[in-house]
């Protein structure tokens, strides 16, 4: 089952210098290419004003593929910072909280 992952990134000085010689279509093609290499697809790419320069939404086959993509991209030197935010199934998370709360015993109350 595929999952959606949001990446937000801040270019390094090297990345910003390269960006000046590129364009949106080329960057979108590059993002689509890495998503495909990781077994997924690019859903959206945006350039941002503020602390981060770019946001990319991808559909990827696994958390491992998403993490591998992040590592490969950050190793390029073009990024000062990049954050990976995988989609979270709220209902499954809440079910886990309820299950653990019903069985967890605090120290001294075992």
Chimera marker file (.cmm) of the C-alpha trace (Angstrom):
<marker_set name="trace">
<marker id="1" x="0.000" y="0.000" z="0.000" r="1" g="1" b="0" radius="0.5"/>
<marker id="2" x="1.434" y="3.360" z="-1.014" r="1" g="1" b="0" radius="0.5"/>
<marker id="3" x="1.704" y="6.308" z="1.329" r="1" g="1" b="0" radius="0.5"/>
<marker id="4" x="1.854" y="10.049" z="0.807" r="1" g="1" b="0" radius="0.5"/>
<marker id="5" x="4.903" y="11.921" z="2.050" r="1" g="1" b="0" radius="0.5"/>
<marker id="6" x="5.455" y="15.665" z="2.224" r="1" g="1" b="0" radius="0.5"/>
<marker id="7" x="9.031" y="16.914" z="1.946" r="1" g="1" b="0" radius="0.5"/>
<marker id="8" x="9.925" y="20.511" z="2.746" r="1" g="1" b="0" radius="0.5"/>
<marker id="9" x="13.411" y="21.764" z="2.045" r="1" g="1" b="0" radius="0.5"/>
<marker id="10" x="15.752" y="24.716" z="2.346" r="1" g="1" b="0" radius="0.5"/>
<marker id="11" x="18.422" y="24.990" z="-0.322" r="1" g="1" b="0" radius="0.5"/>
<marker id="12" x="22.083" y="25.321" z="0.584" r="1" g="1" b="0" radius="0.5"/>
<marker id="13" x="24.137" y="28.105" z="-1.020" r="1" g="1" b="0" radius="0.5"/>
<marker id="14" x="25.255" y="25.548" z="-3.617" r="1" g="1" b="0" radius="0.5"/>
<marker id="15" x="21.643" y="24.614" z="-4.328" r="1" g="1" b="0" radius="0.5"/>
<marker id="16" x="20.552" y="28.249" z="-4.639" r="1" g="1" b="0" radius="0.5"/>
<marker id="17" x="23.370" y="28.964" z="-7.088" r="1" g="1" b="0" radius="0.5"/>
<marker id="18" x="22.293" y="26.004" z="-9.222" r="1" g="1" b="0" radius="0.5"/>
<marker id="19" x="18.645" y="27.025" z="-9.007" r="1" g="1" b="0" radius="0.5"/>
<marker id="20" x="19.483" y="30.333" z="-10.674" r="1" g="1" b="0" radius="0.5"/>
<marker id="21" x="20.435" y="28.351" z="-13.811" r="1" g="1" b="0" radius="0.5"/>
<marker id="22" x="17.305" y="26.160" z="-13.744" r="1" g="1" b="0" radius="0.5"/>
<marker id="23" x="13.534" y="26.621" z="-13.933" r="1" g="1" b="0" radius="0.5"/>
<marker id="24" x="10.351" y="25.168" z="-12.483" r="1" g="1" b="0" radius="0.5"/>
<marker id="25" x="9.816" y="22.657" z="-15.297" r="1" g="1" b="0" radius="0.5"/>
<marker id="26" x="13.325" y="21.243" z="-14.857" r="1" g="1" b="0" radius="0.5"/>
<marker id="27" x="12.986" y="21.016" z="-11.070" r="1" g="1" b="0" radius="0.5"/>
<marker id="28" x="9.571" y="19.354" z="-11.411" r="1" g="1" b="0" radius="0.5"/>
<marker id="29" x="11.041" y="16.810" z="-13.845" r="1" g="1" b="0" radius="0.5"/>
<marker id="30" x="13.898" y="16.147" z="-11.402" r="1" g="1" b="0" radius="0.5"/>
<marker id="31" x="11.451" y="15.618" z="-8.512" r="1" g="1" b="0" radius="0.5"/>
<marker id="32" x="9.267" y="13.324" z="-10.632" r="1" g="1" b="0" radius="0.5"/>
<marker id="33" x="12.356" y="11.336" z="-11.621" r="1" g="1" b="0" radius="0.5"/>
<marker id="34" x="13.476" y="10.684" z="-8.037" r="1" g="1" b="0" radius="0.5"/>
<marker id="35" x="9.937" y="9.782" z="-6.967" r="1" g="1" b="0" radius="0.5"/>
<marker id="36" x="9.794" y="7.243" z="-9.810" r="1" g="1" b="0" radius="0.5"/>
<marker id="37" x="13.247" y="5.882" z="-8.898" r="1" g="1" b="0" radius="0.5"/>
<marker id="38" x="11.931" y="5.288" z="-5.357" r="1" g="1" b="0" radius="0.5"/>
<marker id="39" x="8.918" y="3.390" z="-6.738" r="1" g="1" b="0" radius="0.5"/>
<marker id="40" x="6.413" y="6.211" z="-6.486" r="1" g="1" b="0" radius="0.5"/>
<marker id="41" x="5.202" y="9.378" z="-8.125" r="1" g="1" b="0" radius="0.5"/>
<marker id="42" x="5.323" y="13.125" z="-7.630" r="1" g="1" b="0" radius="0.5"/>
<marker id="43" x="1.876" y="14.491" z="-6.769" r="1" g="1" b="0" radius="0.5"/>
<marker id="44" x="2.735" y="18.175" z="-6.362" r="1" g="1" b="0" radius="0.5"/>
<marker id="45" x="5.711" y="20.527" z="-6.189" r="1" g="1" b="0" radius="0.5"/>
<marker id="46" x="5.632" y="24.063" z="-4.832" r="1" g="1" b="0" radius="0.5"/>
<marker id="47" x="8.208" y="26.754" z="-4.240" r="1" g="1" b="0" radius="0.5"/>
<marker id="48" x="7.679" y="28.733" z="-1.060" r="1" g="1" b="0" radius="0.5"/>
<marker id="49" x="8.396" y="32.052" z="0.603" r="1" g="1" b="0" radius="0.5"/>
<marker id="50" x="9.624" y="31.856" z="4.194" r="1" g="1" b="0" radius="0.5"/>
<marker id="51" x="11.944" y="29.528" z="6.072" r="1" g="1" b="0" radius="0.5"/>
<marker id="52" x="11.684" y="26.729" z="3.505" r="1" g="1" b="0" radius="0.5"/>
<marker id="53" x="12.159" y="27.025" z="-0.253" r="1" g="1" b="0" radius="0.5"/>
<marker id="54" x="10.264" y="24.009" z="-1.572" r="1" g="1" b="0" radius="0.5"/>
<marker id="55" x="7.534" y="21.522" z="-0.760" r="1" g="1" b="0" radius="0.5"/>
<marker id="56" x="7.026" y="18.258" z="-2.645" r="1" g="1" b="0" radius="0.5"/>
<marker id="57" x="4.159" y="15.834" z="-2.109" r="1" g="1" b="0" radius="0.5"/>
<marker id="58" x="4.923" y="12.302" z="-3.268" r="1" g="1" b="0" radius="0.5"/>
<marker id="59" x="3.219" y="8.949" z="-3.166" r="1" g="1" b="0" radius="0.5"/>
<marker id="60" x="5.771" y="6.291" z="-2.251" r="1" g="1" b="0" radius="0.5"/>
<marker id="61" x="5.600" y="2.540" z="-1.578" r="1" g="1" b="0" radius="0.5"/>
<marker id="62" x="6.982" y="2.550" z="1.974" r="1" g="1" b="0" radius="0.5"/>
<marker id="63" x="8.563" y="4.504" z="4.784" r="1" g="1" b="0" radius="0.5"/>
<marker id="64" x="11.870" y="2.891" z="3.842" r="1" g="1" b="0" radius="0.5"/>
<marker id="65" x="11.599" y="4.203" z="0.257" r="1" g="1" b="0" radius="0.5"/>
<marker id="66" x="10.706" y="7.659" z="1.579" r="1" g="1" b="0" radius="0.5"/>
<marker id="67" x="13.685" y="7.631" z="3.958" r="1" g="1" b="0" radius="0.5"/>
<marker id="68" x="16.038" y="6.440" z="1.219" r="1" g="1" b="0" radius="0.5"/>
<marker id="69" x="14.872" y="9.218" z="-1.074" r="1" g="1" b="0" radius="0.5"/>
<marker id="70" x="15.486" y="11.779" z="1.682" r="1" g="1" b="0" radius="0.5"/>
<marker id="71" x="19.000" y="10.461" z="2.349" r="1" g="1" b="0" radius="0.5"/>
<marker id="72" x="19.976" y="10.444" z="-1.326" r="1" g="1" b="0" radius="0.5"/>
<marker id="73" x="18.687" y="13.968" z="-1.917" r="1" g="1" b="0" radius="0.5"/>
<marker id="74" x="20.277" y="15.473" z="1.203" r="1" g="1" b="0" radius="0.5"/>
<marker id="75" x="23.604" y="13.781" z="0.389" r="1" g="1" b="0" radius="0.5"/>
<marker id="76" x="23.691" y="15.811" z="-2.858" r="1" g="1" b="0" radius="0.5"/>
<marker id="77" x="24.808" y="18.947" z="-1.020" r="1" g="1" b="0" radius="0.5"/>
<marker id="78" x="22.057" y="21.051" z="-2.631" r="1" g="1" b="0" radius="0.5"/>
<marker id="79" x="20.007" y="21.185" z="0.563" r="1" g="1" b="0" radius="0.5"/>
<marker id="80" x="20.796" y="22.822" z="3.902" r="1" g="1" b="0" radius="0.5"/>
<marker id="81" x="17.768" y="21.238" z="5.523" r="1" g="1" b="0" radius="0.5"/>
<marker id="82" x="15.006" y="18.912" z="4.413" r="1" g="1" b="0" radius="0.5"/>
<marker id="83" x="12.190" y="17.472" z="6.500" r="1" g="1" b="0" radius="0.5"/>
<marker id="84" x="10.161" y="14.386" z="5.649" r="1" g="1" b="0" radius="0.5"/>
<marker id="85" x="6.577" y="14.307" z="6.929" r="1" g="1" b="0" radius="0.5"/>
<marker id="86" x="4.882" y="10.960" z="6.209" r="1" g="1" b="0" radius="0.5"/>
<marker id="87" x="1.116" y="10.804" z="6.187" r="1" g="1" b="0" radius="0.5"/>
<marker id="88" x="-0.382" y="9.488" z="9.404" r="1" g="1" b="0" radius="0.5"/>
<marker id="89" x="-3.587" y="7.467" z="9.749" r="1" g="1" b="0" radius="0.5"/>
<marker id="90" x="-5.283" y="9.277" z="12.630" r="1" g="1" b="0" radius="0.5"/>
<marker id="91" x="-7.837" y="6.545" z="13.340" r="1" g="1" b="0" radius="0.5"/>
<marker id="92" x="-5.123" y="3.873" z="13.645" r="1" g="1" b="0" radius="0.5"/>
<marker id="93" x="-3.103" y="6.162" z="15.898" r="1" g="1" b="0" radius="0.5"/>
<marker id="94" x="-6.067" y="6.844" z="18.154" r="1" g="1" b="0" radius="0.5"/>
<marker id="95" x="-6.865" y="3.116" z="18.326" r="1" g="1" b="0" radius="0.5"/>
<marker id="96" x="-3.279" y="2.427" z="19.418" r="1" g="1" b="0" radius="0.5"/>
<marker id="97" x="-3.476" y="5.143" z="22.093" r="1" g="1" b="0" radius="0.5"/>
<marker id="98" x="-6.691" y="3.673" z="23.467" r="1" g="1" b="0" radius="0.5"/>
<marker id="99" x="-5.293" y="0.127" z="23.466" r="1" g="1" b="0" radius="0.5"/>
<marker id="100" x="-2.120" y="1.134" z="25.284" r="1" g="1" b="0" radius="0.5"/>
<marker id="101" x="-3.903" y="3.385" z="27.778" r="1" g="1" b="0" radius="0.5"/>
<marker id="102" x="-6.186" y="0.528" z="28.764" r="1" g="1" b="0" radius="0.5"/>
<marker id="103" x="-3.270" y="-1.787" z="29.569" r="1" g="1" b="0" radius="0.5"/>
<marker id="104" x="-0.396" y="0.507" z="30.660" r="1" g="1" b="0" radius="0.5"/>
<marker id="105" x="0.328" y="0.548" z="34.361" r="1" g="1" b="0" radius="0.5"/>
<marker id="106" x="2.330" y="3.431" z="35.793" r="1" g="1" b="0" radius="0.5"/>
<marker id="107" x="5.222" y="2.615" z="38.136" r="1" g="1" b="0" radius="0.5"/>
<marker id="108" x="3.947" y="1.481" z="41.483" r="1" g="1" b="0" radius="0.5"/>
<marker id="109" x="0.507" y="0.612" z="40.102" r="1" g="1" b="0" radius="0.5"/>
<marker id="110" x="1.411" y="-2.623" z="38.343" r="1" g="1" b="0" radius="0.5"/>
<link id1="1" id2="2" r="1" g="1" b="0" radius="0.2"/>
<link id1="2" id2="3" r="1" g="1" b="0" radius="0.2"/>
<link id1="3" id2="4" r="1" g="1" b="0" radius="0.2"/>
<link id1="4" id2="5" r="1" g="1" b="0" radius="0.2"/>
<link id1="5" id2="6" r="1" g="1" b="0" radius="0.2"/>
<link id1="6" id2="7" r="1" g="1" b="0" radius="0.2"/>
<link id1="7" id2="8" r="1" g="1" b="0" radius="0.2"/>
<link id1="8" id2="9" r="1" g="1" b="0" radius="0.2"/>
<link id1="9" id2="10" r="1" g="1" b="0" radius="0.2"/>
<link id1="10" id2="11" r="1" g="1" b="0" radius="0.2"/>
<link id1="11" id2="12" r="1" g="1" b="0" radius="0.2"/>
<link id1="12" id2="13" r="1" g="1" b="0" radius="0.2"/>
<link id1="13" id2="14" r="1" g="1" b="0" radius="0.2"/>
<link id1="14" id2="15" r="1" g="1" b="0" radius="0.2"/>
<link id1="15" id2="16" r="1" g="1" b="0" radius="0.2"/>
<link id1="16" id2="17" r="1" g="1" b="0" radius="0.2"/>
<link id1="17" id2="18" r="1" g="1" b="0" radius="0.2"/>
<link id1="18" id2="19" r="1" g="1" b="0" radius="0.2"/>
<link id1="19" id2="20" r="1" g="1" b="0" radius="0.2"/>
<link id1="20" id2="21" r="1" g="1" b="0" radius="0.2"/>
<link id1="21" id2="22" r="1" g="1" b="0" radius="0.2"/>
<link id1="22" id2="23" r="1" g="1" b="0" radius="0.2"/>
<link id1="23" id2="24" r="1" g="1" b="0" radius="0.2"/>
<link id1="24" id2="25" r="1" g="1" b="0" radius="0.2"/>
<link id1="25" id2="26" r="1" g="1" b="0" radius="0.2"/>
<link id1="26" id2="27" r="1" g="1" b="0" radius="0.2"/>
<link id1="27" id2="28" r="1" g="1" b="0" radius="0.2"/>
<link id1="28" id2="29" r="1" g="1" b="0" radius="0.2"/>
<link id1="29" id2="30" r="1" g="1" b="0" radius="0.2"/>
<link id1="30" id2="31" r="1" g="1" b="0" radius="0.2"/>
<link id1="31" id2="32" r="1" g="1" b="0" radius="0.2"/>
<link id1="32" id2="33" r="1" g="1" b="0" radius="0.2"/>
<link id1="33" id2="34" r="1" g="1" b="0" radius="0.2"/>
<link id1="34" id2="35" r="1" g="1" b="0" radius="0.2"/>
<link id1="35" id2="36" r="1" g="1" b="0" radius="0.2"/>
<link id1="36" id2="37" r="1" g="1" b="0" radius="0.2"/>
<link id1="37" id2="38" r="1" g="1" b="0" radius="0.2"/>
<link id1="38" id2="39" r="1" g="1" b="0" radius="0.2"/>
<link id1="39" id2="40" r="1" g="1" b="0" radius="0.2"/>
<link id1="40" id2="41" r="1" g="1" b="0" radius="0.2"/>
<link id1="41" id2="42" r="1" g="1" b="0" radius="0.2"/>
<link id1="42" id2="43" r="1" g="1" b="0" radius="0.2"/>
<link id1="43" id2="44" r="1" g="1" b="0" radius="0.2"/>
<link id1="44" id2="45" r="1" g="1" b="0" radius="0.2"/>
<link id1="45" id2="46" r="1" g="1" b="0" radius="0.2"/>
<link id1="46" id2="47" r="1" g="1" b="0" radius="0.2"/>
<link id1="47" id2="48" r="1" g="1" b="0" radius="0.2"/>
<link id1="48" id2="49" r="1" g="1" b="0" radius="0.2"/>
<link id1="49" id2="50" r="1" g="1" b="0" radius="0.2"/>
<link id1="50" id2="51" r="1" g="1" b="0" radius="0.2"/>
<link id1="51" id2="52" r="1" g="1" b="0" radius="0.2"/>
<link id1="52" id2="53" r="1" g="1" b="0" radius="0.2"/>
<link id1="53" id2="54" r="1" g="1" b="0" radius="0.2"/>
<link id1="54" id2="55" r="1" g="1" b="0" radius="0.2"/>
<link id1="55" id2="56" r="1" g="1" b="0" radius="0.2"/>
<link id1="56" id2="57" r="1" g="1" b="0" radius="0.2"/>
<link id1="57" id2="58" r="1" g="1" b="0" radius="0.2"/>
<link id1="58" id2="59" r="1" g="1" b="0" radius="0.2"/>
<link id1="59" id2="60" r="1" g="1" b="0" radius="0.2"/>
<link id1="60" id2="61" r="1" g="1" b="0" radius="0.2"/>
<link id1="61" id2="62" r="1" g="1" b="0" radius="0.2"/>
<link id1="62" id2="63" r="1" g="1" b="0" radius="0.2"/>
<link id1="63" id2="64" r="1" g="1" b="0" radius="0.2"/>
<link id1="64" id2="65" r="1" g="1" b="0" radius="0.2"/>
<link id1="65" id2="66" r="1" g="1" b="0" radius="0.2"/>
<link id1="66" id2="67" r="1" g="1" b="0" radius="0.2"/>
<link id1="67" id2="68" r="1" g="1" b="0" radius="0.2"/>
<link id1="68" id2="69" r="1" g="1" b="0" radius="0.2"/>
<link id1="69" id2="70" r="1" g="1" b="0" radius="0.2"/>
<link id1="70" id2="71" r="1" g="1" b="0" radius="0.2"/>
<link id1="71" id2="72" r="1" g="1" b="0" radius="0.2"/>
<link id1="72" id2="73" r="1" g="1" b="0" radius="0.2"/>
<link id1="73" id2="74" r="1" g="1" b="0" radius="0.2"/>
<link id1="74" id2="75" r="1" g="1" b="0" radius="0.2"/>
<link id1="75" id2="76" r="1" g="1" b="0" radius="0.2"/>
<link id1="76" id2="77" r="1" g="1" b="0" radius="0.2"/>
<link id1="77" id2="78" r="1" g="1" b="0" radius="0.2"/>
<link id1="78" id2="79" r="1" g="1" b="0" radius="0.2"/>
<link id1="79" id2="80" r="1" g="1" b="0" radius="0.2"/>
<link id1="80" id2="81" r="1" g="1" b="0" radius="0.2"/>
<link id1="81" id2="82" r="1" g="1" b="0" radius="0.2"/>
<link id1="82" id2="83" r="1" g="1" b="0" radius="0.2"/>
<link id1="83" id2="84" r="1" g="1" b="0" radius="0.2"/>
<link id1="84" id2="85" r="1" g="1" b="0" radius="0.2"/>
<link id1="85" id2="86" r="1" g="1" b="0" radius="0.2"/>
<link id1="86" id2="87" r="1" g="1" b="0" radius="0.2"/>
<link id1="87" id2="88" r="1" g="1" b="0" radius="0.2"/>
<link id1="88" id2="89" r="1" g="1" b="0" radius="0.2"/>
<link id1="89" id2="90" r="1" g="1" b="0" radius="0.2"/>
<link id1="90" id2="91" r="1" g="1" b="0" radius="0.2"/>
<link id1="91" id2="92" r="1" g="1" b="0" radius="0.2"/>
<link id1="92" id2="93" r="1" g="1" b="0" radius="0.2"/>
<link id1="93" id2="94" r="1" g="1" b="0" radius="0.2"/>
<link id1="94" id2="95" r="1" g="1" b="0" radius="0.2"/>
<link id1="95" id2="96" r="1" g="1" b="0" radius="0.2"/>
<link id1="96" id2="97" r="1" g="1" b="0" radius="0.2"/>
<link id1="97" id2="98" r="1" g="1" b="0" radius="0.2"/>
<link id1="98" id2="99" r="1" g="1" b="0" radius="0.2"/>
<link id1="99" id2="100" r="1" g="1" b="0" radius="0.2"/>
<link id1="100" id2="101" r="1" g="1" b="0" radius="0.2"/>
<link id1="101" id2="102" r="1" g="1" b="0" radius="0.2"/>
<link id1="102" id2="103" r="1" g="1" b="0" radius="0.2"/>
<link id1="103" id2="104" r="1" g="1" b="0" radius="0.2"/>
<link id1="104" id2="105" r="1" g="1" b="0" radius="0.2"/>
<link id1="105" id2="106" r="1" g="1" b="0" radius="0.2"/>
<link id1="106" id2="107" r="1" g="1" b="0" radius="0.2"/>
<link id1="107" id2="108" r="1" g="1" b="0" radius="0.2"/>
<link id1="108" id2="109" r="1" g="1" b="0" radius="0.2"/>
<link id1="109" id2="110" r="1" g="1" b="0" radius="0.2"/>
</marker_set>
